Amino acid sequence: MRSISAFLVILAVGIGIAYYIFTSRKETLPVFHPSEINPRLVDEELQNKSEGHIVADFSLTNQLGNNITQKDLDGKYYVADFFFTQCPTICPVMSGNMYKVQEALKDEEDFMILSHSVTPEADSVSVLFEYAERYEADHRRWWFLTGPKPEIYRLARKSYFAVLTEGDGGLQDFVHTENFVLVDKERRLRGFYDGTRQTEIDRLIADVKILSEEYK
């Protein structure tokens, strides 16, 4: 009887430990490297890179006229997109959906939004400020960025892998994409979403909450 009792105790303890491990295990998001992303989105020089990819350094200007660099994002995770203020098609939908993201995640203190203008020659600081006001952006957490066109386009193509088109950021080059990209505190890519679809916006919001839990 003693041996049976001891066995039952050990079994119960084992089940308890297994249950604790299973229930306490946190859900995590994948880390995307160039080799795991649609090759049509990835620069040929980066397609075989299987580790170590991070968003490159940059220096741009937000709607408040502040210079923004990677240093301003230390300790932050964020979603990035690419738009232009005069866009009559998908950009209003994207910006409206980004407002929903802002509101749904307003209690996530480390969360930011970066919206990059793909027509920086037209989207000045004042124009971006008016656009931000139109979409009720929280100027502390949702930044609309302008700056050198080649730098913005290089970020879109070689850091965020947000567009299918190729180009050099020259006068005739033009980026138009519905993609939202989730980036973590280590500048790694953690998710891709269609910014025009409500189901994808819901998935993004859920993923940001999962990412937040990773840092707790």
Helices and strands as residue ranges (DSSP letters): H 2-24, G 34-36, G 39-41, G 44-46, E 59-61, E 67-69, G 70-73, E 77-83, H 90-104, E 111-117, H 125-134, E 142-145, H 149-154, I 155-159, E 179-183, E 189-194, H 198-214
